[in-house]
């Protein structure tokens, strides 16, 4: 009985050492993978920022340049848009249409 207890104690000790070594290896592997992920994130951030800069619309100056007295800016005529008949006859939003002077015939009975 004593010999089997000593064998069991040794087996548990070996298992414990093996488990500890496996956990340490797992921690090293996780740290390596975390470093790779961080590097990939940095590369993606760089690629995205470069792509955004290339696709960005051109920047517009905050204030338009003023024409100098020697070279006045070109005159731009105002462009009027045509008013469609449907737009001219439509009442403004929020207002009810006014009744017309011509009476309507009664609705047919159902």
C-alpha positions, -999 to +999 in steps of 0.1 A: +000+000+000+029+023+009+046+018-025+015+026-045+010+058-024+046+069-033+040+061-070+008+081-069+026+110-052+053+110-078+028+108-107+009+137-093+041+157-089+051+149-125+017+159-137+019+191-118+053+200-133+040+191-168+009+212-163+030+242-151+053+239-181+023+237-204+008+268-189+041+287-192+043+277-229+007+288-234+014+322-218+045+326-241+024+317-272-004+341-262+021+369-258+036+362-292+001+361-309-008+394-291+024+410-305+015+398-340-021+411-337-008+445-325+016+447-355-012+438-379-034+465-363-007+491-367-003+481-404-040+483-410-042+517-393-014+529-416-030+515-448-064+530-439-050+564-431-031+565-465-062+554-484-083+580-466-058+607-475-058+596-511-096+595-513-102+627-494-119+655-514-097+685-521-096+711-493-113+744-499-098+776-487-115+791-457-120+824-474-122+830-511-094+851-526-104+887-530-101+902-565-075+929-568-085+963-582-064+956-613-081+923-621-118+922-611-133+888-608-156+875-636-193+884-633-214+854-629-250+858-640-277+844-617-293+813-631-331+810-626-346+776-625-379+772-643-410+768-622-430+737-633-468+741-635-473+715-607-450+735-584-468+768-592-503+754-584-493+735-552-503+754-520-475+760-495-470+732-470-490+736-438-518+755-455-551+740-465-563+746-501-589+773-503-623+763-516-630+773-552-660+794-562-674+765-583-694+740-563-686+704-566-712+678-575-723+655-546-704+622-543-723+592-557-741+570-532-726+536-525 
